[in-house]
Amino acid sequence: MIDVFVSYKREDAVRVRKLVHALRATGLNVWWDEDIPPSAPWEATIERALASAKAVIVCWSPDAVASENVRSEARVAREDRRLIQIFMKACSPPLFFGERQGVSLANWRGAADDPRIARIAQTVRDIASGKPIENEVRPKGRRFSTVHVLSVFVALLLLAAGAAGWWFMSAARAEGPMTLAVLPFRAMNPADKDLVDAIWDDTRGAIGRNPNLRVLGRQALETLAKKDLSPADYRRKVGADYLLEGSVRRIGDNVRMKISLTKTKDGSEVWSDEVGGKLDDVFAFQSRIALEVEGRIRGRVAPGGGATAGNIATTGEVYALYAQGKAAVRKRDPDSAIEAASILRRALAIDPNYAPAWADLGVATFFEQPKLPMAELRPEAIADLNRALTLAPNLGYAHAALAMVQNMPPESEPDLRRAVQLDPGNAEAWTWLGNLLLSQNRLKEALYAHDRAVSIEPLWWTAVGNKIGNLILAGDQAGLAQELGRIRQTQDEVLLAKARYRIAELTGNPGEAVQILLQLRATHPEESAAVDQRLAAPLIQLGFIEEGLRAGQMPMDVAPALRGVPPPATQIDREYRTPADFWLDNQRLVLYARLLPDRGRLPEFVGRYKAAFKSPDEFMAMFAQRLPILQGLAPTVVANLRAAGDSEDADAILRRTEPAILQQLRNGPPRPDLLALLAYYRGAEPNDDEAVRLLKRAVDGGWLPDYFWVDIATEPAFARLVGRADFQAVRQRILARIAEQRRRVDPAGLARAGLELKIAA
């Protein structure tokens, strides 16, 4: 492995060559670009060497300071804490490198026995072993340029966060980890709203990387900030120990910020201050961000020091564009994503090395997917996020987003764990990690991750709903009661209603779930859109098919198929441009796979399989990024292929898919949904006795078939079981449960909601 990578400007090659020879004389494996073979790809070879080196020496000179390539390599090394700065000629280092010490070789004559060479070699070995760098010269002198006033806000607000962390030093040690609510910062000029919002995010992120501080997430704080709450309310509703507030005002070329820290226990203001600066102070302030926020909050409060600061924008214009783009990304809809991508590309045209902008561009590209084919967008999104991580390997958000844009396959777990390690205050990253673990039935780990998300965002329904689901699947009644008690204490009626709905949904009570949702819709009309989406599945499951389709804004032409009448083959052909498109329709595919064979159209279904796939390998590749769809679909496809006489393909698909279900059951408790899924596989094998036994266990645990297909007698995987008395007993229990739950739906309540849903009589 390379001990040290040497970055330099070609004009300094003569002096750098002497340095390389001197360091090699100490026994180090030194790499520089003169080692590249003539036939090797230049840029790719440099990138591999830079990534693999234990340490990086950057040789500064006036020419090197002006080189974008040298600065880029220095940024990568700085982010990884591998940077050693050597000054070959007298010069001022680039922005953000002047606070780091370096070794001056300006008067060095090339002697390998110079004490400075020995110290440089020892520093390389120290970095490789994890020891801190202690070099000798801190370069002096730096000039600052006038930039856009908005970038001053970055420094002022994060500096305020640093000051708050300074006050926390003694309190944190005396009282243990504290929960801090950094309330949305107030921009005195409404035109600066997007920028100040982005800085608010950055501030919470900076403080939240300290594992000894719990920093509440934006969802909870945005919700509570709209209400006129006292400090005690924040303590009661979300468990905040302290509130940090800030407001910013600009007068001419001066920016002033007022900040205060309030103790929620008694409402007393324990600390306040006012900070400010002029336009030409911006780079000095931004450099101090890393020292103040990282050093004072994380480095001093957190044992052993904190994480390295993230990438900092080079100009106010870049940060202003980034803030505007980030605000658009957060809306997570296609039109806003297109707008965000355009804005972020403008920022990157100015500063192509600003890692956070690359990360958000990757997310924006991913959410453009309704406008362009996913085959085009996913590689582009992944490339943008990999670019962000090349520039800033410690950017936690980019690690989490990289997993998200790939639909979180099992191999994305290291990225998600890296994300929450770097940014433990990122509730979304914890949520994604929990979802990935839950998909593997690693229930205890999933519950821990989802609980962490709730501790950051105690009012965010996604986080709360996931935690409740974990508790139900784990059979943890005490934990469920405790979480419901916490929700009641928040006095959030909507959150409590959604929690009750989630419990009904997961315990096989769709009728009760509908009643809870209808009541929520009636008492909180502002929740209508979200409620209607959730009403769709249980209404269809209970036989209210048209009502459910309208509530979920789903195509009404699916209704006949849900009632058992498939469209003709010619219509299906018109719906899909190619044979592969049929298999990309996640919802109708599952329905047609069951319905066509049941209606005597097995050859048609198998023909669509043969038209799209030349082998089982191609079938598996089609679902590489849709593993949950594959797991539910595979036993039906296997049963259909076997019924058509193609046991070879059926067996191949079964061998590739069934082990994952068995592994999930080994990973955690025998969840009813997993037992039912394994019953489908056993029915497709065939292993009839085991299939019936598993179905009975699943129904005993509260499982009901999915809302697309309630009657298990029509399932291709169970076709041979219809004549068995024990199978019919399980089937009748399911149908009786559906009928009982249907009776729980109040017709009057459904009609009242139907007035707005335009439900047909």
URGI-V65390 format. One record per backbone hydrogen bond with DSSP energy under -1.0 kcal/mol. NH is the residue of the N-H (numbers start at 0). CO is the residue of the C=O. E is the energy in kcal/mol with one decimal. If there is no record, write none. Layout:
nh = {NH & NH}
co = {CO & CO}
e = {E & E}
This chain:
nh = {2 & 3 & 4 & 5 & 6 & 11 & 12 & 15 & 16 & 17 & 18 & 19 & 20 & 21 & 22 & 23 & 24 & 25 & 26 & 27 & 29 & 30 & 34 & 35 & 39 & 44 & 45 & 46 & 47 & 48 & 49 & 50 & 51 & 52 & 53 & 54 & 55 & 56 & 57 & 58 & 59 & 64 & 65 & 66 & 70 & 71 & 72 & 73 & 74 & 75 & 76 & 77 & 78 & 79 & 80 & 81 & 83 & 85 & 86 & 87 & 88 & 96 & 99 & 101 & 102 & 104 & 107 & 113 & 116 & 117 & 118 & 119 & 120 & 121 & 122 & 123 & 124 & 125 & 126 & 127 & 128 & 129 & 130 & 136 & 150 & 151 & 152 & 154 & 155 & 156 & 157 & 158 & 159 & 160 & 161 & 162 & 163 & 164 & 165 & 166 & 167 & 168 & 171 & 172 & 173 & 174 & 175 & 179 & 180 & 182 & 182 & 185 & 187 & 191 & 192 & 195 & 196 & 197 & 198 & 199 & 200 & 201 & 202 & 203 & 204 & 205 & 206 & 207 & 209 & 212 & 213 & 215 & 216 & 220 & 221 & 222 & 223 & 224 & 226 & 228 & 233 & 234 & 235 & 236 & 237 & 239 & 240 & 241 & 242 & 243 & 244 & 246 & 247 & 248 & 250 & 253 & 254 & 255 & 256 & 257 & 258 & 259 & 260 & 261 & 262 & 263 & 266 & 269 & 270 & 272 & 274 & 276 & 280 & 281 & 284 & 285 & 286 & 287 & 288 & 290 & 291 & 292 & 295 & 297 & 298 & 300 & 301 & 304 & 318 & 319 & 320 & 321 & 322 & 323 & 324 & 325 & 326 & 327 & 328 & 329 & 330 & 331 & 336 & 337 & 338 & 339 & 340 & 341 & 342 & 343 & 344 & 345 & 346 & 347 & 348 & 350 & 353 & 354 & 357 & 358 & 359 & 360 & 361 & 362 & 363 & 364 & 365 & 366 & 368 & 370 & 375 & 376 & 377 & 380 & 381 & 382 & 383 & 384 & 385 & 386 & 387 & 388 & 389 & 390 & 391 & 394 & 395 & 398 & 399 & 400 & 401 & 402 & 403 & 404 & 406 & 407 & 411 & 412 & 415 & 416 & 417 & 418 & 419 & 420 & 421 & 422 & 425 & 426 & 429 & 430 & 431 & 432 & 433 & 434 & 435 & 436 & 437 & 438 & 440 & 441 & 442 & 445 & 446 & 447 & 448 & 449 & 450 & 451 & 452 & 453 & 454 & 455 & 456 & 459 & 463 & 464 & 465 & 466 & 467 & 468 & 469 & 470 & 471 & 472 & 473 & 474 & 475 & 476 & 479 & 480 & 481 & 482 & 483 & 484 & 485 & 486 & 487 & 488 & 489 & 490 & 495 & 496 & 497 & 498 & 499 & 500 & 501 & 502 & 503 & 504 & 505 & 506 & 508 & 512 & 513 & 514 & 515 & 516 & 517 & 518 & 519 & 520 & 521 & 522 & 523 & 526 & 527 & 530 & 531 & 532 & 533 & 534 & 535 & 538 & 539 & 540 & 541 & 542 & 543 & 544 & 547 & 548 & 549 & 550 & 551 & 552 & 553 & 557 & 558 & 561 & 562 & 563 & 564 & 571 & 572 & 573 & 574 & 575 & 583 & 585 & 588 & 590 & 591 & 592 & 593 & 594 & 595 & 597 & 598 & 599 & 600 & 604 & 605 & 606 & 607 & 608 & 609 & 610 & 611 & 612 & 618 & 619 & 620 & 621 & 623 & 625 & 629 & 630 & 631 & 632 & 633 & 636 & 637 & 638 & 639 & 640 & 641 & 642 & 643 & 644 & 645 & 646 & 649 & 650 & 651 & 652 & 653 & 654 & 655 & 656 & 657 & 661 & 662 & 663 & 664 & 665 & 666 & 667 & 670 & 674 & 675 & 676 & 677 & 678 & 679 & 680 & 681 & 682 & 683 & 684 & 686 & 690 & 691 & 692 & 693 & 694 & 695 & 696 & 697 & 698 & 699 & 700 & 701 & 702 & 708 & 713 & 714 & 717 & 718 & 720 & 723 & 727 & 728 & 729 & 730 & 731 & 732 & 733 & 734 & 735 & 736 & 737 & 738 & 739 & 740 & 741 & 742 & 744 & 749 & 750 & 751 & 752 & 753 & 754 & 755 & 756 & 757 & 758}
co = {28 & 28 & 54 & 30 & 56 & 8 & 9 & 11 & 12 & 13 & 14 & 15 & 16 & 17 & 18 & 19 & 20 & 22 & 23 & 22 & 27 & 3 & 31 & 32 & 36 & 40 & 41 & 42 & 43 & 44 & 45 & 46 & 47 & 48 & 1 & 2 & 81 & 4 & 83 & 6 & 85 & 60 & 61 & 63 & 66 & 67 & 68 & 69 & 70 & 71 & 72 & 73 & 74 & 75 & 77 & 76 & 55 & 57 & 102 & 59 & 59 & 93 & 96 & 136 & 84 & 86 & 104 & 110 & 113 & 113 & 114 & 115 & 116 & 117 & 118 & 119 & 120 & 121 & 122 & 123 & 124 & 126 & 125 & 101 & 147 & 148 & 149 & 150 & 151 & 152 & 153 & 154 & 155 & 156 & 157 & 158 & 159 & 160 & 161 & 162 & 163 & 165 & 167 & 168 & 169 & 170 & 171 & 213 & 241 & 180 & 243 & 245 & 247 & 188 & 189 & 191 & 192 & 193 & 194 & 195 & 196 & 197 & 198 & 199 & 200 & 201 & 202 & 203 & 206 & 209 & 177 & 179 & 455 & 216 & 217 & 218 & 219 & 220 & 223 & 226 & 229 & 230 & 231 & 232 & 233 & 233 & 178 & 178 & 261 & 180 & 259 & 257 & 185 & 255 & 253 & 250 & 276 & 248 & 274 & 246 & 272 & 244 & 270 & 242 & 267 & 240 & 262 & 260 & 260 & 258 & 256 & 254 & 277 & 278 & 280 & 281 & 282 & 283 & 284 & 286 & 287 & 288 & 291 & 292 & 293 & 296 & 297 & 301 & 314 & 315 & 316 & 317 & 318 & 319 & 320 & 321 & 322 & 323 & 324 & 325 & 327 & 328 & 332 & 333 & 334 & 335 & 336 & 337 & 338 & 339 & 340 & 341 & 342 & 343 & 344 & 346 & 350 & 352 & 353 & 354 & 355 & 356 & 357 & 358 & 359 & 360 & 361 & 362 & 365 & 367 & 372 & 372 & 373 & 376 & 377 & 378 & 379 & 380 & 381 & 382 & 383 & 384 & 385 & 386 & 387 & 391 & 393 & 394 & 395 & 396 & 397 & 398 & 399 & 400 & 403 & 402 & 408 & 409 & 411 & 412 & 413 & 414 & 415 & 416 & 417 & 418 & 422 & 424 & 425 & 426 & 427 & 428 & 429 & 430 & 431 & 432 & 433 & 434 & 437 & 436 & 440 & 441 & 442 & 443 & 444 & 445 & 446 & 447 & 448 & 449 & 450 & 451 & 452 & 456 & 459 & 460 & 461 & 462 & 463 & 464 & 465 & 466 & 467 & 468 & 469 & 471 & 470 & 474 & 475 & 476 & 477 & 478 & 479 & 480 & 481 & 482 & 483 & 484 & 485 & 487 & 491 & 492 & 493 & 494 & 495 & 496 & 497 & 498 & 499 & 500 & 501 & 502 & 503 & 508 & 509 & 510 & 511 & 512 & 513 & 514 & 515 & 516 & 517 & 518 & 519 & 523 & 524 & 526 & 527 & 528 & 529 & 530 & 531 & 534 & 535 & 536 & 537 & 539 & 538 & 542 & 543 & 544 & 545 & 546 & 547 & 549 & 548 & 554 & 555 & 557 & 558 & 560 & 559 & 567 & 568 & 569 & 570 & 571 & 580 & 583 & 584 & 586 & 587 & 588 & 589 & 590 & 591 & 593 & 594 & 596 & 595 & 600 & 601 & 602 & 603 & 604 & 605 & 606 & 607 & 608 & 614 & 615 & 616 & 617 & 620 & 622 & 625 & 626 & 627 & 628 & 629 & 632 & 633 & 634 & 635 & 636 & 637 & 638 & 639 & 641 & 640 & 644 & 645 & 646 & 647 & 648 & 649 & 650 & 651 & 652 & 653 & 657 & 658 & 659 & 660 & 661 & 662 & 663 & 668 & 670 & 671 & 672 & 673 & 674 & 675 & 676 & 677 & 678 & 679 & 680 & 681 & 686 & 687 & 688 & 689 & 690 & 691 & 692 & 693 & 694 & 695 & 696 & 698 & 697 & 705 & 710 & 711 & 714 & 715 & 717 & 720 & 723 & 724 & 725 & 726 & 727 & 728 & 729 & 730 & 731 & 732 & 733 & 734 & 735 & 736 & 737 & 738 & 741 & 745 & 746 & 747 & 748 & 749 & 750 & 752 & 752 & 753 & 753}
e = {-1.8 & -1.7 & -2.3 & -2.3 & -3.2 & -2.7 & -1.8 & -2.4 & -2.6 & -1.2 & -1.6 & -2.6 & -2.3 & -2.4 & -2.6 & -2.3 & -1.5 & -1.1 & -1.7 & -1.4 & -1.0 & -2.6 & -2.6 & -1.4 & -1.4 & -2.0 & -2.0 & -2.5 & -2.2 & -2.2 & -2.7 & -2.3 & -1.9 & -1.4 & -1.7 & -1.2 & -2.9 & -3.0 & -2.6 & -2.7 & -3.5 & -2.8 & -1.1 & -1.3 & -2.2 & -2.5 & -2.3 & -2.3 & -2.3 & -2.1 & -2.0 & -2.5 & -2.5 & -1.6 & -1.2 & -2.9 & -2.5 & -2.9 & -2.7 & -1.9 & -1.2 & -1.9 & -1.1 & -3.8 & -2.6 & -2.6 & -1.4 & -1.2 & -1.2 & -1.3 & -2.1 & -2.4 & -2.6 & -2.3 & -2.2 & -2.1 & -1.9 & -2.5 & -2.6 & -2.1 & -1.4 & -1.2 & -2.7 & -2.9 & -1.3 & -1.5 & -1.1 & -1.1 & -2.6 & -2.8 & -2.1 & -2.6 & -1.9 & -1.9 & -2.0 & -2.3 & -2.4 & -2.1 & -1.9 & -1.8 & -1.4 & -1.3 & -3.1 & -1.3 & -2.0 & -2.9 & -1.6 & -3.3 & -2.6 & -1.1 & -1.8 & -2.3 & -2.1 & -2.4 & -1.7 & -2.6 & -2.3 & -2.1 & -2.2 & -2.3 & -2.0 & -2.4 & -2.7 & -2.4 & -2.6 & -2.7 & -2.3 & -2.8 & -1.8 & -1.8 & -3.0 & -2.0 & -3.8 & -1.7 & -2.9 & -1.7 & -2.5 & -2.4 & -1.9 & -1.6 & -1.5 & -1.7 & -2.4 & -3.1 & -1.8 & -1.6 & -2.7 & -1.6 & -2.4 & -2.6 & -2.3 & -2.1 & -2.1 & -2.8 & -2.5 & -1.9 & -2.1 & -3.1 & -3.0 & -2.2 & -2.5 & -2.0 & -3.2 & -2.5 & -2.9 & -2.3 & -1.8 & -1.8 & -1.3 & -2.3 & -2.3 & -1.6 & -1.9 & -1.5 & -2.7 & -2.7 & -2.4 & -1.8 & -1.4 & -1.1 & -4.0 & -2.6 & -1.4 & -1.5 & -3.7 & -1.1 & -1.4 & -2.0 & -1.9 & -2.6 & -2.3 & -2.7 & -2.8 & -1.9 & -2.7 & -2.8 & -1.9 & -1.4 & -2.3 & -2.0 & -1.1 & -1.9 & -2.4 & -2.3 & -2.0 & -2.8 & -2.6 & -1.8 & -2.1 & -2.9 & -2.0 & -1.4 & -1.8 & -2.4 & -1.6 & -2.4 & -1.5 & -1.2 & -1.3 & -2.2 & -2.3 & -2.0 & -2.0 & -1.7 & -2.8 & -2.6 & -1.8 & -2.0 & -1.3 & -2.8 & -1.4 & -1.5 & -2.7 & -2.7 & -2.6 & -2.3 & -2.2 & -2.1 & -2.5 & -2.0 & -1.9 & -2.1 & -1.8 & -1.9 & -2.6 & -1.9 & -1.2 & -1.4 & -2.2 & -2.6 & -2.2 & -1.3 & -2.0 & -2.7 & -2.1 & -2.7 & -2.5 & -1.6 & -1.9 & -2.7 & -2.3 & -2.1 & -2.1 & -1.7 & -2.4 & -2.5 & -1.9 & -1.1 & -1.9 & -2.2 & -2.6 & -2.5 & -2.6 & -2.5 & -2.3 & -2.4 & -2.6 & -2.1 & -2.0 & -2.6 & -1.8 & -2.5 & -2.8 & -1.9 & -2.3 & -2.8 & -2.4 & -2.0 & -1.8 & -2.0 & -2.2 & -1.2 & -2.9 & -1.5 & -2.4 & -3.7 & -1.9 & -2.1 & -2.5 & -2.2 & -2.3 & -2.4 & -2.3 & -2.5 & -2.1 & -1.2 & -2.4 & -1.4 & -2.1 & -2.5 & -2.1 & -2.2 & -2.4 & -2.1 & -2.1 & -2.3 & -2.4 & -1.8 & -1.0 & -1.4 & -2.1 & -2.3 & -2.4 & -1.9 & -2.2 & -2.4 & -2.4 & -2.0 & -2.2 & -2.7 & -2.1 & -1.0 & -2.4 & -2.0 & -2.2 & -2.1 & -2.3 & -2.2 & -2.8 & -2.2 & -2.2 & -2.6 & -2.0 & -2.1 & -2.1 & -2.5 & -2.0 & -2.8 & -3.0 & -1.6 & -1.5 & -1.9 & -1.0 & -2.1 & -2.3 & -2.5 & -1.7 & -1.6 & -2.6 & -1.7 & -2.4 & -2.6 & -2.4 & -2.5 & -2.3 & -1.1 & -3.0 & -1.3 & -1.8 & -2.1 & -1.3 & -1.7 & -3.0 & -1.9 & -2.4 & -1.6 & -1.6 & -1.0 & -1.1 & -1.2 & -2.0 & -1.4 & -3.4 & -2.5 & -1.0 & -2.7 & -2.3 & -1.2 & -1.5 & -1.6 & -3.0 & -1.8 & -2.6 & -2.4 & -1.8 & -1.6 & -2.5 & -2.2 & -1.2 & -2.2 & -1.6 & -2.6 & -2.2 & -1.8 & -1.5 & -1.6 & -2.3 & -2.6 & -1.6 & -2.2 & -2.9 & -2.1 & -3.0 & -2.3 & -2.2 & -2.7 & -2.6 & -2.2 & -1.4 & -1.4 & -2.8 & -1.0 & -1.6 & -2.9 & -1.9 & -2.4 & -2.3 & -2.6 & -1.3 & -1.4 & -2.4 & -1.9 & -2.5 & -2.0 & -1.9 & -1.5 & -1.9 & -1.2 & -2.1 & -2.3 & -2.4 & -2.0 & -2.5 & -1.7 & -1.6 & -1.7 & -2.7 & -2.3 & -1.7 & -1.0 & -2.4 & -2.1 & -2.3 & -2.2 & -2.4 & -2.2 & -2.3 & -1.9 & -2.2 & -2.5 & -2.4 & -1.3 & -1.8 & -2.2 & -1.4 & -1.5 & -1.4 & -1.4 & -1.3 & -1.5 & -2.1 & -2.2 & -1.9 & -1.6 & -2.6 & -2.7 & -1.6 & -1.8 & -2.5 & -2.6 & -2.0 & -2.3 & -2.4 & -2.6 & -2.4 & -2.3 & -1.7 & -1.4 & -2.4 & -2.5 & -2.4 & -2.1 & -2.2 & -1.2 & -1.1 & -1.9 & -1.8 & -1.6}
